[in-house]
Amino acid sequence: MSIITDKPAKEDPVAVAGVTYQRAEDGYFDKRQLQRTAGIWGLWGIGVAAVISGDFSGWNGGISAAGFGGFLVAAAIVVCMYIAMIASISEMSAAMPHTGGAYSFARAAMGPWGGFVTGLAETIEYVMTTGVVIYFSAQYADQIMKTLTGFSLEAHSLMPLWWVVLYAVFVLLNAAGAEASFKFAVIVAFISVGILLAFMLIALFSGKLDFHSLWDVAAGPGHSTFLPFGGWSIVYAMPFAMWLFLGIEELPLAAEEAHNPERDIPRASRWAMLTLMVTGAIVVFLNPAVLGSTKTAASSQPLLDGFSALIPGNLAAILSLFALVGLLASVQGIMFAYGRNMYSLSRAGYYPKFLSLTGERKTPYLALIVGAVIGFLSLFIVQYGSSSAGSVVLNMAVWGAVLSYLLQMTSFVILRRRFPNASRPHVSMFGIGGAVFAGIVAVVIFIGVLLNPDYIAAIYTVVGLYVLAIIYFATLGRKRLVLSPEEEYAMTEKQTDK
């Protein structure tokens, strides 16, 4: 597609579908440029890095929700959902290689309001996911420091200091330039996969594996060892199973920084998904076999506890420093995602326009800073409001994710039906049926989160954010839109038959 050039503000605003587009003033897009630096390995790295922290912490809550058997079923369903969904997203990203990602797809299919609602869901997902990974990274880092030095910030109620340091470091890294971000992502992705493979080898040859302990969760009255809390608990476990893959769908956000997005984003998505399926299987089967499912479910750092059970304390702490790399990889990868998501929505006027300024290094530094402030405040408010910040913010991220997934799969079906002969450089092998399946699973998870009383705080918070955001868009944002690449594509015939 052609990239929009600056136009003088001499034409009248354009009103369509209840919104008004202002013509961009001279220099508007010059101040909002990204740089093409990523090949297939860079895209693979950013995809794996964004997700791999889910292998280190968070997923194990699914065993607490459903026992090992229930979590295994939940994970199998979620894997199928992601495979079908990634195929659908790859098709749309190849046809619409814009940084907007989910927002771009929904804008083309459902108009400005659909684009805004979908883009906002993805913002919530990525900002809150970054917060969760920061939270778990701080837990890991503090435990390692305590093991090596005997000192703990948590013991002195100073955990927010870890959050500040981690946010600051990774805002600076992501603001340093896209090339540095992609190179770092590849390095930490390889290190993270390596430490998980090391855990697998140590566990397999340790003589300490006990696969009978996978089933040590006590069954509730009238339930089995396989499903100790009943069949519905599988739905409650699905959000935690998502944690093994949540964020892999971010790759389309790198479309304007990829050398060949139409070809490389689908390829990188498939390889990243395969990588994460292997690493996920390692921790799901071996971590509980080392610790027992009951202990794994209760741990805030299951891989660290797994290493500690296999090897002496100080050596375990040193190896866990490498494990911490996996968590930090996801901070970088997911922060990249929220930066590009907010950048694209801001560039088009849905969010305040200053968030899309990129500066000399061609990175959306203001979006990165604002997202970090929102994430930090969310953790702080939840942590000191008598709730567990990790679980509440995690479920806010999951709720935003499944809403985004449902809207993206809806967009896929609409685009396939409205424009059956449109140019599609990559085509999903699962077609409309695959998108419908992925959408249905997303709905089930969405309902499960709604019905789970443990998630009430997260639900109310997300609903409140949506109400405020929609009020803003209805009163101000919809009158200030700009014809960015995503908007230009949706308003022309570029998506029609070719």
Buried (B, 14 or more C-beta within 10 A) or exposed (E): EEEBEBBEEEEEEBEEEEBBBBBBEEEBBEBBEBBBBBBBBBBBBBBBBBBBBBBBBBBBBBBBBBBBBBBBBBBEBBBBBBBBBBBBBBBBBBBBBBBBBBBBBBBBBBBBBBBBBBBBBBBBBBBBBBBBBBBBBBBBBBBBBBBBEEEBBBEEEEBBEBBBEBBEEBBEBBBBBBBBBBBBBBBBBBBBBEBBEBBBEBBEEEEBBEEEBBBBBEBEEEBEBBBBBBEBBBBBBBBBBBBBBBBBBBBBBBBBBBEBBBBBBBBBBBBBBEBBBEBBBBBBBBBBBBBBBBBBBBBBBBBBBBBBBBBEEEEBBBBBBBBBBBBBBBBBBBBBBBBBBBBBBBBBBBBBBEBBBBEEBBBBBBBBBBBBEBBBEBBBBBBEEEBBBBBBBBBBBBBBBBBBBBBBBBBBBBBBEEBEEBEBBBBBEBBBEBBBBBBEBBBBBBEBBEEBEBBEBBBEBBEEBBEEBBEBBEEEBBBBBBBBBBBBBBBEEBBEEE
